[in-house]
C-alpha cells in the first residue's frame, strides 16, 4: 500500500501515467490528475536537453525554442559554452558568432552560406582565387586551402 494525496493506493495502482512504473518517492501530477515519474514529468514539461536527449533536473538554457543543459549548449567548432554569448544556428548546429564569418571578407554570415574546403563563404564571395569567377554550383578544386575553377587549377604548378 502507498499513501499519497490523502488517499491509500495499491502499489500497482499508484504509478506513472506514461511508463506504469510504481511511484516511490517524489512524483508529479498534472492538472487532470495524471501522475508522472520524474523522467516523464520532465518530458511532459519539455525539460529534455535537445543536445543530449537526457532530462534536465537543474539549470538550463533555452535557444531556438529548445532546452539544453548549460554544459551541452556549446559551439560545435570550439566546444566553448554559448550561454550568454552571441551565437548562430545553421544546419541544426550552434556556433559562436566568431566562427560564423566569411572566409573572404571576414564579415558575419547570413542564412545563405557556402561551405567548402573547411571554410564558410557568403554566396557572392565563393569565387575562383585565380579568375574571380563564381564557383557556386560549379565544380572546383582546392589548392593551398583556396578554391579554384578547373581552368585556373590547370595553370597551377
N, C-alpha and C positions, 0 to 999 in steps of 0.2 A: 504494500500500500504506500501511496505517496499522498502527501497533504500539501496543497497549494491553493492560493486564491480563496482560502476559507472553505475548501471542499476536500473530500477524500477521493482518490482515484486509484484504480488498479494500475500497477506499474506499466502494464502493456497498453493502457488507455491514455496515460499521460505521456504523450510522445510528440515528436516534431511532425508538423503537418507535411513536410517535404520528404524526409527520409525515414519516418516512422520509428526512429531510434528513441528509446525511453529518455526522458529528460531528467537528468540527475544533476542537481546544482542549478546554475543560472539558466534562464530561458527568457524568451521574449514573446510578447503577444501583440498581434496587430489589432486594429480597430474592429475587426469582425470576429475576434475571439480565437483566431487560429494561433497555435503555439509553434515556436521555432527554436531550434538549437542555435548556438552562437554562429555557426558557419552559415546556415541557411538564412538567418536573420541578416547577416552581412550581405549575402547575395540579394535578398529582397530589397535592402536599402541601397544597393548599388555600391557597397563598400568592398569591392573586389578590385584589386590592382590590375589595371589594363595592361601593364607591362609583364608581370609575372603570373597573374591569374590567381594569386593567393588572397585570402581575406585580409582586410585591413582592420586591425584592432586599435591602433593609436592614431597618430598624426597622419595626414595625407595631403596630397597636392592635387588640385583639380585643374586640368588643362584640356582644352578641346572637348569639353563635356565628358571627360574620363577622369577617374580617380587613380592615383598612383601612390605607392609608398614613397616617401621622400628619397630613400636610397635607390629606388628603381627609376625615378624621374631624372635621368641623366642624358647628356649629349651622346649620341651614337658615334661621334667622331673621337672625342677626347675622354669620355666617361666621367666628366665632371658634373656635379649636381646642377640642375637647372632652376631649382626653386628660387624665386625672387629675381631671376635674370631674364633678359630678353632672349627669346628663342623662336624658332620657326619649326613648323611641322611639314614635312614633304615626304610623300611616299609612305606615310604611316610612321615615319621616324622623326624624333625630335633632335634638333641640333642647336648649339649655341649660335647666336646671330653672327659671331665672328667666323664660324665655319661655313656660313652660307653666303659667300661672296663670290663674285665673278672672277675667274682666273685672269681675265684680260684687263678689266678696268678696276677691280677690287671693290666695286660698288655692291650694295646689297641686292640679292636676287629676289625676284618676284615669283609668281606661280609658274611662269614658263621658263624652264631650265633645261639645258642640255648637259648631260653628264658624260664625260669622255676622258679617257686616259687618267682616271683618278681625280679629275677636276670638274668644276661646275662653271657653266658659262651662261650669260644672257643669250637668248636665241640669236640676236643680231651680232654677237661677238664671237660666235663659234665659226671662225673663218680659217682658211689656209694660212699658215705662218708665212709662206712664200709669196703667194699672189693675192692674198686677202679675199679670195672668193668664198662665199658661204659654203659651209660643209654640212648644213642641216639637211638631213635626208640623203646625203651623198656618201659614198664610200670614202674613207680617209685612212691615213697611215700615221702612226706615231713615230717621231724621231726626236730624241733628246727631250721627251715628255711634252712635245708640241705637236699639234695636228697639221698634216699636210695633205693636199689633194694628190691624186695619182701622178699628174704631170710634174708637180714640184718635187714629189718624192723620188721620181726617176732621175732628177737632176742632182740629188744629194750624193755626197761622197760615199 
